[in-house]
Structure formats: structure tokens, C-alpha cells
Amino acid sequence: MGRRGRRHSTGFGYIGFGNNQSTFNQKTSVPFSVYKEKLDLEAHLHYEMEFLHKDLTKADKQKIKDKIRRQERQLFIRTTVVSIIVFAIVAYIAYYLINQILSR
């Protein structure tokens, strides 16, 4: 017993579509190749690597993991430094304002 198709009769048609049956029977799914191209582009932009259609060796897998971990570590360090600088500036401004208010 096969799956029932998504076929609509053109008799009930919506205004503006006319009686064109292809309007109701179009396929909306995107083929895998489009997603593969997007994934390949994102990986190339973010991790400077190309996807290959072959099995990776353990050394290649470890190299990729190390590269990703190094990038994440750099991002964490950068975020920490910026956060500390912003916190120091806010703390100094608060200290300065409190001293100005109390000295009056």
C-alpha cells in the first residue's frame, strides 16, 4: 500500500491561481546538493577547510579538532579580555560618579 500523493483537484481552485493543477502539485523540498554546497561554503569560510568525499584518517580528524579548539580558545580569550576592559571602564565611571555625588 503506497503513500497517498499530495494531489489536489483543480475544481476547488483559489482565486488568482486559475485552474492550473501544477500550482497545487509543486514540490517544495530542496535537493540535498543545495544544502551540501551551503555546508561546504560555510565550512570554507569559518574553518578554512574543504569537505572531501572520502574517509578521513585519525590524524586528519585530530588536526581538524585541534584547529577548531584553537579557534574556540582564541575566541574565548578575546571575549574575556573585552569583557574585563568594559567592566573596568564601567566600574571606573561608577566610582567617579559616586565620588562626585558624595563630595557635594
Secondary structure, DSSP 4 states (H G I P E B T S, - for coil): -PPPP----GGG--TTTTT-GGGTS---PPPHHHHHHHHHHHHHHHH-----SSPPPHHHHHHHHHHHHHHHHHHHHHHHHHHHHHHHHHHHHHHHHHHHHHT-
